[in-house]
């Protein structure tokens, strides 16, 4: 990940519909969601969603896979992770204890599905 790739990813997310779309895709991992369903959930016309998905794809944040007559989109979580890691690189001047609260806040966000279902 470099500075230009990070700027492209952040710029792609710096628009309300694209940010909402990316969050919807993250919520639907690993199954993904069809473009038409994304448009419906985001309450935008399909051609508008297509333009937003194109921007997110060019930034490397989403990938589309044709399945029959639909294109199923998924968040590229590896790419997003790379963006976040780039931003946190050398966090707090190398003082790990200063970054501990941030890491702690991120850790419980995604419990394994098995644990989440048994609660």
N, C-alpha and C positions, 0 to 999 in steps of 0.2 A: 504494500500500500504506500502510495506517495501523496504528496500534498495536493496535486491536481486531481487525483482520483477521490481523495477525501472531500475536496471542495465540490466536485461533481455530485457526490452522494448527498452531501448536506444541502446543496442547492436543489436537488430533486425532492428532498423531503421538506423543503422550506415553502410549501404550498399546502393549504388545508386539505384539499381532496387527495393529493398524493400521500400526505402523511396519514390520513384516515385509511386510505387504500393499503398502505404498507402495514399499518396496525391490524387491519382485517386479515391480511395474508399471514401475519405472524400468529394471530389467534387460530388460524386454520391449519397450521403446520401439523403434521407433515403432508396432509392430504391435498392442500391447495384448494383453489376455487376457480370456477369458470369465469371468464371475463364478463359475461352477461349478468351473472349473479353478483359479481363485484359492483357492476354499474347499478344494479337494483339496490344493493345494500348501502351504497354511497349516495344514492338518490341523484345520479347524474345520467345523462343520455349515454348510450353505448359508444357513440363516436367520440364523446368527450373522454370517457374512460379509456378508450383505445389510445388517445393522445397521452393521457397520464401514464398508462402502462408503458408506452414507448419511452417516455422520459425516465421512468424508474428502471426500465431494462437497460437503456443506454448508460445509466449510472452504475449498472451492475447489481442493483438491489433486488430485482425480481427476475425470474426465469419463467418462460412459458413452454409448455409441452403439449403438442397436439395429441388429443385423444378423441378419435373418431371425428365428429364434426365440431368439437369444442377445443378451445385452448385452455388448459388448466395452468393457472399462474401460482407460483410459490415464491415466498420471500427467500432470498439468498442469505441465509443466516450466517454463513461463513464470511461473506463479503461484509455484512453489517458488523460482525464481530471484528473484522480487520479495521473497519472505520473507527470503531470505539477504541480498539487497542492503539491505533495510531494517535488518537486524541489523548489517550492516557499514558502514552509512552513517556518515560521519565517523569511519571506522576510525582508531583510534590518534590522535585529535585532529588529524586531517589530515596526519599524518606518514606519507607513503606508504611510506617505507623500513621502518617497523615492521610494515606489513601485507604486505610482500613475501614473507616465508616462507609465510604463509597462502595467498596467491595461487599461489605456486610449488607448494605441496602439492596444490592443486585442479587445476592445469593438466594434469598427466599422467594424470588419472583416466579420461579418456574419449578415447583415441586414435581417429581416424577408422577406420571398419570396414575400409577397404581396407588401411590400415597394420597393423591388428591381424591381419588374415588372412594377410598376407605374411610375418609373423614366424615 
